[in-house]
């Protein structure tokens, strides 16, 4: 994994984890143990899905630049398929609050994306190699 990818991942995981802990605590106060479990599982699902995507795209970029987009698209398709399976399996569950789960997934996703955008906007990633730019060929 490139250092910029690791920095980007860390910059999104930490805020999402903090928001997830706050969501679980708020859900526990509002709806009890089932709501806290639902919120916690929702946040873990978001962190796991997005982290896996970052890792897959980072690996693909290291292999060959052209492979990045197809791997990103496959990762998206895979995540949507797994999410559909998870939602179908736990449709009528009483193990956790599905409302807290859904709200936590939504808030954690927004937190992840905002953190990711902020990280990319503030990162100082060189798009021109300074060594090659100074070469007077």
PEFEN-V711023 format. One record per residue. SS is DSSP state (helix for helix, strand for strand, loop for the rest). PHI is phi in whole degrees, -180 to 180 (NA if undefined). PSI is psi in whole degrees, 0 to 359 (* if undefined). Layout:
SS&PHI&PSI, SS&PHI&PSI
This chain:
loop&NA&133, loop&-67&152, helix&-59&325, helix&-68&326, helix&-68&318, helix&-64&320, helix&-66&319, helix&-64&315, helix&-62&313, helix&-63&322, helix&-68&342, helix&-101&326, helix&-68&316, helix&-63&308, helix&-63&324, helix&-67&323, helix&-66&316, helix&-62&314, helix&-63&322, helix&-63&319, helix&-64&319, helix&-65&320, helix&-64&316, helix&-64&319, helix&-66&315, helix&-64&321, helix&-67&323, helix&-65&319, helix&-69&318, helix&-76&315, helix&-127&4, loop&89&197, helix&-63&318, helix&-62&321, helix&-68&320, helix&-64&319, helix&-64&316, helix&-62&315, helix&-65&317, helix&-62&317, helix&-66&323, helix&-64&316, helix&-67&319, helix&-62&322, helix&-63&314, helix&-64&312, helix&-62&317, helix&-64&314, helix&-64&311, helix&-69&323, helix&-65&320, helix&-63&322, helix&-65&316, helix&-62&317, helix&-65&318, helix&-66&315, helix&-69&323, helix&-63&317, helix&-63&316, helix&-64&321, helix&-65&328, helix&-72&328, helix&-74&306, loop&-165&137, loop&-60&325, loop&-68&336, helix&-79&351, helix&-63&309, helix&-65&313, helix&-61&322, helix&-67&320, helix&-63&318, helix&-67&319, helix&-65&320, helix&-62&319, helix&-63&312, helix&-61&318, helix&-63&316, helix&-64&318, helix&-64&320, helix&-64&313, helix&-64&320, helix&-62&318, helix&-63&320, helix&-66&315, helix&-61&315, helix&-66&323, helix&-69&320, helix&-68&319, loop&-100&26, loop&-59&309, loop&-111&34, loop&-75&151, loop&-116&9, loop&-72&329, loop&-153&167, loop&-79&118, helix&-71&332, helix&-67&314, helix&-64&323, helix&-61&311, helix&-64&316, helix&-65&318, helix&-65&319, helix&-62&316, helix&-64&311, helix&-68&320, helix&-66&322, helix&-64&315, helix&-64&318, helix&-61&315, helix&-60&312, helix&-67&319, helix&-64&317, helix&-64&321, helix&-65&315, helix&-63&315, helix&-60&318, helix&-63&319, helix&-71&323, helix&-69&321, helix&-90&351, loop&-73&145, loop&-105&77, loop&-97&123, loop&-73&130, loop&-104&354, loop&-127&130, loop&-73&119, helix&-62&328, helix&-67&320, helix&-75&330, helix&-70&329, loop&-82&348, loop&-76&116, loop&-83&40, loop&-65&*
